[in-house]
């Protein structure tokens, strides 16, 4: 998969329409068309999309911290206390964001 456009992403109201444009540092990323629900839901969709780079970075950092805990756990059973069902969800979300699932 090609690397996504790095953030920060931002949104703006399109001139002359009700569309919401999602912009990266180098230009357009996506459009939330006016046909997608109410003005409030279009804004909510746009806000979720623009948060994607930050969410992915936070998940990757969390996964790295968990791996560090595993390598440096004292006592070793401290690693067993990690909520693994949450870790599985984190790893699945990272894989999905990177097109690996």
C-alpha positions as CSV (number, residue, x, y, z in Angstrom):
1,X,0.0,0.0,0.0
2,X,1.2,3.5,-0.8
3,X,2.0,5.7,2.3
4,X,-0.9,7.9,3.2
5,X,-0.6,11.7,3.0
6,X,0.9,12.8,6.3
7,X,-1.0,15.2,8.5
8,X,-2.0,17.5,9.7
9,X,-5.3,17.3,7.7
10,X,-7.9,20.0,7.9
11,X,-11.4,20.6,6.6
12,X,-13.1,23.5,4.9
13,X,-16.5,24.3,3.5
14,X,-16.3,24.1,-0.3
15,X,-17.1,27.4,-2.0
16,X,-20.5,27.4,-3.5
17,X,-21.6,24.0,-2.3
18,X,-22.4,22.2,1.0
19,X,-19.5,19.8,0.4
20,X,-16.8,19.5,3.1
21,X,-13.2,19.3,1.7
22,X,-10.5,17.4,3.5
23,X,-7.1,18.9,2.8
24,X,-3.6,17.7,3.6
25,X,-0.4,19.8,3.5
26,X,-0.2,19.4,-0.3
27,X,-3.8,19.6,-1.3
28,X,-7.1,17.7,-1.4
29,X,-7.4,14.3,0.4
30,X,-11.2,13.7,0.2
31,X,-14.6,15.3,-0.1
32,X,-17.6,14.7,2.1
33,X,-20.4,15.4,-0.4
34,X,-23.5,17.3,0.6
35,X,-25.7,14.2,-0.1
36,X,-24.2,12.6,3.0
37,X,-26.8,13.5,5.6
38,X,-27.3,16.7,7.5
39,X,-24.8,19.6,7.9
40,X,-24.0,18.3,11.4
41,X,-23.3,14.8,10.1
42,X,-21.1,16.0,7.3
43,X,-19.1,18.0,9.8
44,X,-18.8,14.9,12.0
45,X,-17.7,12.8,9.1
46,X,-15.1,15.4,8.1
47,X,-13.8,15.6,11.7
48,X,-13.4,11.9,11.9
49,X,-11.5,11.8,8.6
50,X,-9.2,14.6,9.5
51,X,-8.4,12.8,12.8
52,X,-7.2,9.7,11.0
53,X,-3.4,10.5,10.9
54,X,-3.4,11.3,14.6
55,X,-5.4,8.3,15.5
56,X,-3.1,6.0,13.6
57,X,0.0,7.6,15.2
58,X,-1.6,7.2,18.7
59,X,-2.3,3.5,18.0
60,X,1.2,2.8,16.7
61,X,2.7,4.5,19.7
62,X,0.5,2.5,22.1
63,X,1.4,-0.7,20.4
64,X,5.1,0.2,20.7
65,X,4.7,1.0,24.4
66,X,3.0,-2.4,25.0
67,X,5.9,-4.1,23.2
68,X,8.3,-2.3,25.4
69,X,6.5,-3.4,28.5
70,X,6.7,-7.0,27.3
71,X,10.5,-6.7,26.8
72,X,11.1,-5.0,30.1
73,X,8.4,-6.4,32.4
74,X,9.4,-6.7,36.0
75,X,8.2,-9.0,37.3
76,X,7.7,-11.0,34.1
77,X,4.0,-11.6,35.0
78,X,3.3,-7.9,34.7
79,X,3.1,-8.5,30.9
80,X,0.2,-10.9,31.6
81,X,-1.9,-8.1,33.0
82,X,-2.1,-6.3,29.7
83,X,-5.7,-6.4,28.3
84,X,-4.9,-8.5,25.2
85,X,-8.4,-8.2,23.7
86,X,-7.7,-4.4,23.5
87,X,-4.2,-5.0,22.0
88,X,-5.8,-7.3,19.3
89,X,-8.2,-4.4,18.5
90,X,-5.3,-1.9,18.3
91,X,-3.3,-4.2,16.0
92,X,-6.4,-4.9,13.8
93,X,-7.1,-1.1,13.5
94,X,-3.5,-0.4,12.5
95,X,-3.6,-3.2,9.9
96,X,-6.9,-1.9,8.5
97,X,-5.6,1.7,8.3
98,X,-2.5,0.4,6.4
99,X,-4.5,-1.8,4.0
100,X,-3.1,-5.0,5.5
101,X,-6.4,-6.7,6.5
